[in-house]
Amino acid sequence: MNIELPANIEVEQALLGACLVNNKALDADAVSRLGEDHFSEGVHARIWEAMRAIKKDGRVANPITVKSSLPSDVKIGELTIAQYLARLAADAVTIINAPDYAITLMGLADRRRTILAAEELTYAAANAECQISDGIRAAREELTRIVSEIEDRNHKAVSFADMIDGTLDRTEYAATGGARLGLDPGLNEIMALTGPWENGQLIIIGAGVKQGKSALTWQTLFTMAENHVVAGNSGEMPRDQLIRREIARRTGISATRQKRGSLSPIEMDEVVRASAEMKRLKVAEINCQRLTLDRLDERITRLKGEYGLEAYFLDHIGKLEWSGKLDLDEDWKKGQRATSRLKDMAMKHEIPIIAVTHLKKATFGDYPGRSFRDRIYTAMNRRPNYQDLVGNMDKDADQVLIPFNVRPILAGMEPEEGTADHDIWDEAMRKTEGRAELILSLSRESEFPRRKDIEWHGATTSFGPTFKQKKNSEELFA
């Protein structure tokens, strides 16, 4: 079935003529958003691009200057390009309607793109040589882009007075027992440091190796999913591992024991119950593919449109995919580009984005001291800060959280057994068992740095009170 693509040549001509007569029409908001792809007629698209280039150079776009920017052999029916431009200008009535013309053309272009996407999907479905999944994916991504552009155009400007009233209303609602502003990350220690995580914020969780940055991130995602629609990307762990770790947090039965099947019938029942509870969580997606920033942006757009996504988690920045010359850049350059784009995405999609990052190379390479006791003291008291993390924290991050767990660092410093140094080490290991810290290393809206002690459960890779303790406490005070 051949469908005629919607177009309106007369409106295209009216818009071009209005802009040729008076370049002020080019400055109108709707008109300034037009691109060559919004024109159905090829020569109109070329005229439009020539006009915009001339205007950008600070010159006046009129039939004479535009003619000089186009090939002289271009013909429109029996008219030369010079004659056609002159007619467009002569037929122009007013520039007042230019924004309406532009809106009409954008709507028609959306319809053409939608029809073409549907036709390409139909071809992929009918052609046995094509992968239907590729066709569906391409059509979905194109339709998501179209919807996103339409929503951006329909987003109405809000006056400053209305902004203040809206902010005041939300504050008053929270103060009188309504919902808090932003999303509760699910740990009292984080709430005490950062407060709720708000739309448009980039929350960075960064730390060294084996400090619990991924554990904290996914614990927050699953806790938040009890009340809010969330999604995440893991470049380090497959879905099975993430799910087993969350089951471990909820039951106290380690992921290792789950994998081995070393469970009693009672424990198996606990795992089954925890799994059933987790099915009710509002997790829209856990994706474990490496994504480029562009694909991540498209994915968030789709998830927000389909599920009403409220927060996105990325674990981690170092596992993003890069192409071309960017792939050859150093990690710190990639990190800066990543945090900049992620902040833009948080603002664009009006959700908090939580991203994991790691320490820069050679940070804390060793722990100096004249004696082993001094080295242990240094290890237990030297903490990273936001400047040690990969990414542009100063410009992009709204909150930077650093989980600090000294026990894995000490474990790598174990001296020979039976020595005085081993006794010192053993004492330090006992003191730090089950303990960790959360450090607010940078914040746009509260004092920093600040720290909070927090429980750490190595067997279940989780922070804070156990899941059962927290649940019992909530039921007690409900």
C-alpha positions in Angstrom: 0.0 0.0 0.0 1.5 3.3 -1.1 0.6 6.2 1.1 1.1 9.8 -0.2 3.4 11.6 2.2 1.7 14.7 3.7 3.0 18.0 2.6 1.9 21.6 2.0 3.9 23.3 -0.7 1.9 26.6 -0.4 2.8 26.9 3.3 6.5 26.3 2.5 6.4 29.0 -0.1 4.5 31.4 2.2 7.1 30.9 5.0 10.1 31.3 2.6 8.6 34.4 1.1 7.9 36.0 4.5 11.5 35.4 5.6 12.9 36.8 2.4 10.9 40.0 2.7 11.7 40.5 6.4 14.5 38.6 8.1 13.0 39.3 11.5 10.7 36.4 10.8 13.7 34.1 11.1 14.1 35.0 14.8 10.7 33.8 15.8 11.0 30.8 18.2 9.1 28.3 16.1 10.8 29.5 12.9 14.3 29.2 14.4 13.7 25.5 15.1 13.0 24.6 11.5 15.6 22.5 9.7 15.9 21.5 6.1 14.2 18.1 6.9 11.0 20.0 7.7 10.5 20.9 4.0 9.0 18.3 1.7 10.3 20.1 -1.5 14.1 19.7 -2.0 14.7 23.1 -3.5 12.8 24.7 -0.6 15.2 22.9 1.8 18.2 24.2 -0.1 16.8 27.8 0.0 16.1 27.5 3.7 19.7 26.3 4.5 21.1 29.1 2.3 19.0 31.7 4.2 20.1 30.5 7.6 23.8 30.4 6.6 23.5 34.0 5.3 21.8 35.2 8.5 24.4 33.4 10.6 27.1 35.4 8.8 25.4 38.6 9.8 24.2 39.4 6.3 20.7 40.1 5.0 19.0 37.1 3.3 17.1 38.4 0.3 16.5 37.0 -3.2 19.8 38.4 -4.5 22.0 37.1 -1.7 20.2 33.7 -1.5 20.5 33.3 -5.3 24.3 33.8 -5.1 24.4 30.9 -2.6 22.7 28.4 -4.9 23.7 26.8 -8.2 22.6 28.9 -11.1 21.3 25.8 -13.0 18.6 25.1 -10.4 15.2 25.2 -12.1 11.7 25.1 -10.6 9.4 24.2 -13.5 10.1 26.8 -16.1 11.5 29.3 -13.6 15.2 29.9 -12.8 16.2 30.1 -9.2 16.4 33.9 -9.4 12.9 34.1 -10.9 11.5 31.7 -8.3 13.0 33.6 -5.3 11.6 36.9 -6.7 8.2 35.4 -7.0 8.3 34.0 -3.4 9.1 37.5 -2.1 6.5 39.2 -4.3 3.8 36.8 -3.2 4.6 37.3 0.6 1.8 39.0 2.4 2.9 39.3 6.0 5.4 37.9 8.5 2.9 37.7 11.3 1.9 34.2 10.3 5.5 32.8 10.0 5.4 31.0 13.4 2.1 29.3 12.4 3.6 28.3 9.1 6.6 26.8 10.9 4.5 24.8 13.3 2.4 23.4 10.4 5.6 22.3 8.6 7.0 20.6 11.7 3.8 18.7 12.2 3.7 17.5 8.6 7.4 16.5 8.8 6.6 14.4 12.0 3.8 12.6 10.0 6.2 11.9 7.1 8.8 10.5 9.4 6.2 8.3 11.2 4.9 6.9 7.9 8.5 6.2 6.7 9.4 4.5 9.9 6.2 2.3 9.6 7.0 1.5 6.0 10.6 0.4 6.9 9.3 -1.8 9.7 6.7 -3.3 7.2 9.5 -4.0 4.8 11.7 -5.6 7.5 8.8 -7.8 8.6 8.0 -8.9 5.0 11.6 -9.5 3.9 12.9 -12.9 5.2 16.5 -11.7 4.8 16.0 -8.9 7.3 16.3 -9.3 11.1 12.8 -8.4 12.4 14.3 -7.4 15.8 16.6 -4.9 14.1 13.6 -3.4 12.2 11.6 -3.2 15.4 14.4 -1.6 17.3 15.1 1.0 14.5 11.4 1.9 14.3 11.1 2.2 18.0 14.1 4.5 18.3 12.9 6.7 15.5 9.3 6.9 16.9 10.8 7.7 20.3 12.8 10.6 18.8 9.7 11.9 17.1 7.7 11.9 20.3 10.6 13.5 22.2 10.8 16.3 19.6 7.0 16.9 19.7 7.0 17.1 23.5 10.0 19.5 23.5 8.0 21.8 21.1 4.9 21.6 23.2 6.7 22.4 26.4 5.3 25.8 27.4 7.4 28.5 28.9 6.7 29.3 32.5 6.9 32.8 34.0 9.3 33.4 36.9 6.4 34.3 39.2 4.8 30.9 38.3 8.1 29.1 39.0 8.2 30.7 42.5 4.6 29.8 43.2 5.1 26.2 42.0 8.2 25.8 44.2 6.4 27.3 47.2 3.4 25.0 46.7 5.6 21.9 46.7 7.5 23.0 49.8 4.2 23.7 51.6 2.8 20.3 50.6 5.9 18.6 52.0 5.8 20.7 55.2 2.2 19.7 55.8 2.7 16.0 55.6 2.6 15.5 51.9 5.2 13.8 49.7 8.8 15.0 50.1 10.4 16.9 47.3 12.4 14.4 45.3 13.0 10.7 45.8 14.1 9.0 49.0 17.3 7.0 48.4 16.3 4.5 51.1 19.1 4.9 53.6 18.8 7.3 56.5 22.5 8.1 56.3 22.2 9.3 52.7 19.1 11.3 53.5 21.0 13.0 56.3 23.8 13.9 53.9 22.0 14.8 50.6 18.3 15.0 51.3 15.9 13.6 48.7 17.3 13.2 45.1 15.6 15.7 42.8 14.7 15.9 39.2 17.6 17.3 37.1 20.3 16.2 39.5 23.4 14.2 38.7 24.3 12.1 41.7 27.8 10.6 41.6 28.7 7.6 43.6 32.5 7.1 43.4 35.1 5.1 45.2 38.1 2.9 44.8 38.1 -0.9 44.2 36.0 -3.1 46.6 34.6 -0.1 48.5 31.0 -0.9 47.8 30.1 1.7 45.2 28.1 -0.7 43.0 26.6 -2.3 46.1 25.4 1.1 47.3 24.1 2.0 43.9 22.0 -1.1 43.3 20.7 -1.2 46.9 19.5 2.3 46.3 17.9 1.3 43.0 16.0 -1.6 44.5 14.9 0.3 47.5 13.7 3.2 45.5 11.8 0.8 43.2 9.4 0.0 46.0 7.7 3.4 45.3 9.1 4.8 42.1 9.7 3.7 38.5 13.5 3.2 38.0 15.8 1.6 35.5 19.5 0.9 35.4 22.5 -0.2 33.3 25.2 -2.4 34.6 28.5 -2.7 32.7 30.1 -4.9 35.4 27.5 -7.4 36.6 24.9 -9.6 34.7 21.3 -9.5 35.7 21.5 -12.8 37.6 24.3 -11.5 39.8 22.4 -8.3 40.6 19.2 -10.2 41.4 21.1 -12.7 43.6 22.8 -9.9 45.5 19.4 -8.2 46.2 17.9 -11.5 47.3 20.9 -11.9 49.6 20.2 -8.4 51.1 16.6 -9.3 51.7 17.2 -12.8 53.2 20.7 -12.7 54.6 21.6 -15.7 52.4 24.7 -14.9 50.5 24.8 -14.9 46.7 27.6 -17.5 46.9 25.4 -19.9 48.8 22.5 -19.3 46.4 24.8 -20.2 43.4 26.0 -23.4 45.1 22.5 -24.4 46.1 23.6 -24.8 49.7 20.2 -24.0 51.1 17.9 -25.7 53.6 14.2 -26.1 52.7 13.4 -23.1 55.0 16.0 -21.0 53.3 14.8 -21.9 49.9 11.3 -20.8 50.9 12.8 -17.5 52.0 14.5 -17.0 48.6 11.2 -17.8 46.8 9.3 -15.3 49.0 11.9 -12.6 48.4 11.8 -13.2 44.7 8.0 -12.9 44.7 8.3 -9.6 46.6 10.9 -8.3 44.1 8.5 -9.0 41.2 6.3 -6.2 42.6 9.2 -3.6 42.4 8.8 -0.9 39.8 11.9 -1.7 37.9 11.3 -0.8 34.2 14.6 -2.3 32.9 18.0 -3.6 33.9 20.2 -3.4 30.8 23.7 -5.0 30.8 24.9 -3.9 27.3 27.6 -1.3 26.8 25.9 1.8 25.6 27.1 5.0 23.9 25.9 8.2 25.5 23.6 8.8 22.5 22.0 5.3 22.9 21.7 5.9 26.6 19.8 9.2 26.0 17.5 7.4 23.5 16.9 4.6 26.0 16.0 7.0 28.8 13.6 8.9 26.4 11.9 5.6 25.6 11.6 4.4 29.2 10.2 7.7 30.3 7.6 7.6 27.5 6.6 4.0 28.1 6.9 3.6 31.8 7.1 7.1 33.3 10.7 6.6 34.4 11.5 8.6 37.6 15.3 7.8 38.1 18.1 6.1 36.1 21.2 4.4 37.5 24.4 3.9 35.5 27.1 1.5 36.7 29.4 2.8 35.6 30.9 5.6 33.6 34.0 3.6 32.8 31.9 1.0 31.0 30.3 3.4 28.5 31.1 2.7 24.8 33.0 5.2 22.8 33.4 5.4 19.0 36.0 7.0 16.7 38.6 9.2 18.1 36.8 9.4 21.5 37.7 5.7 22.1 41.4 6.7 22.0 41.0 9.4 24.6 42.4 9.0 28.1 39.9 7.9 30.9 39.8 11.3 32.5 38.8 13.0 29.2 36.0 10.4 28.7 34.9 10.9 32.2 34.5 14.6 31.8 32.6 14.2 28.6 30.4 11.5 30.3 29.5 13.6 33.4 28.7 16.6 31.2 26.3 14.7 29.0 24.8 12.9 31.9 24.0 16.2 33.6 22.4 17.4 30.4 20.3 14.2 30.3 19.1 14.7 33.9 18.0 18.2 33.1 16.5 17.3 29.7 14.5 14.3 31.0 13.7 15.9 34.4 14.8 12.9 36.5 17.8 12.3 38.8 20.5 10.3 37.2 22.8 8.3 39.5 26.2 7.4 38.0 29.0 5.4 39.4 32.7 6.3 38.8 36.1 5.3 40.0 39.3 6.8 41.3 41.8 8.2 38.9 44.9 6.1 38.3 47.7 6.3 40.9 45.4 7.6 43.6 46.4 6.2 46.9 49.1 3.9 45.3 50.7 3.3 48.7 50.3 4.2 52.4 53.5 5.7 53.6 54.8 5.5 57.2 58.0 4.9 59.1 56.6 1.8 60.8 53.9 -0.7 59.9 51.7 0.9 62.6 52.1 4.2 60.8 51.1 2.7 57.5 48.0 1.1 59.1 47.1 4.5 60.6 47.5 6.2 57.2 45.3 3.6 55.5 42.6 4.0 58.1 42.6 7.8 58.0 43.3 8.8 54.4 40.0 9.3 52.5 39.4 10.2 48.9 37.6 13.3 47.8 35.7 14.4 44.7 38.9 15.6 43.0 40.2 12.0 43.0 37.3 10.7 40.9 37.1 10.3 37.2 34.7 13.0 35.7 34.1 16.7 36.0 32.7 16.8 39.5 33.0 20.6 40.0 30.9 21.5 37.0 28.5 18.6 36.6 27.7 16.8 39.9 25.0 18.0 42.2 26.0 15.5 44.9 29.1 13.3 45.2 28.9 10.4 47.6 32.0 8.3 48.4 31.5 5.0 50.3 34.7 4.3 52.3 35.4 0.9 53.6 38.9 0.5 54.9 38.7 -3.2 55.6 39.5 -4.4 52.0 42.5 -2.0 52.0 43.8 -3.5 55.2 43.2 -7.0 53.9 45.7 -6.3 51.2 48.3 -5.2 53.8 48.4 -8.4 55.8 51.9 -9.1 57.1 53.4 -12.5 57.9 51.5 -14.4 60.6 53.1 -14.6 64.0 54.8 -11.3 63.9 54.2 -8.1 66.0 53.0 -6.4 62.8 50.4 -9.1 62.3 49.0 -8.4 65.8 48.7 -4.7 64.9 47.0 -5.7 61.6 44.6 -8.1 63.4 43.6 -5.4 65.8 42.8 -3.0 63.0 40.8 -5.6 61.2 38.7 -6.3 64.3 38.0 -2.6 64.8 36.8 -2.1 61.3 34.6 -5.2 61.0 31.1 -4.3 59.9 31.9 -0.6 59.7 32.0 1.8 56.8 31.5 5.5 56.1 29.5 7.5 53.6 31.2 10.8 52.7 29.4 13.7 51.1 32.4 15.0 49.2 30.7 17.7 47.1 27.2 19.2 47.1 25.5 22.1 45.4 23.1 22.7 48.2 24.5 21.7 51.6 27.8 21.9 53.6 30.5 19.5 52.6 32.6 17.5 53.2 30.6 15.6 55.8 30.6 11.9 56.9 28.2 9.4 58.3 29.1 6.1 59.8 27.1 3.2 58.4 26.9 -0.6 58.9 28.5 -2.8 56.2 27.5 -6.4 55.7 30.2 -8.1 53.6 28.3 -11.4 53.3 25.3 -9.7 51.6 27.3 -6.7 50.2 24.8 -4.2 51.7 24.8 -1.1 53.8 22.8 0.0 56.8 20.4 -2.1 58.9 19.6 -5.5 57.5 16.5 -5.7 55.3 14.7 -7.7 58.0 15.6 -5.2 60.7 14.4 -2.3 58.7 11.2 -4.0 57.8 10.5 -5.0 61.4 11.2 -1.4 62.4 8.8 0.0 59.8 6.1 -2.4 60.8 6.6 -1.5 64.5 6.2 2.2 63.9 3.6 2.0 61.1 
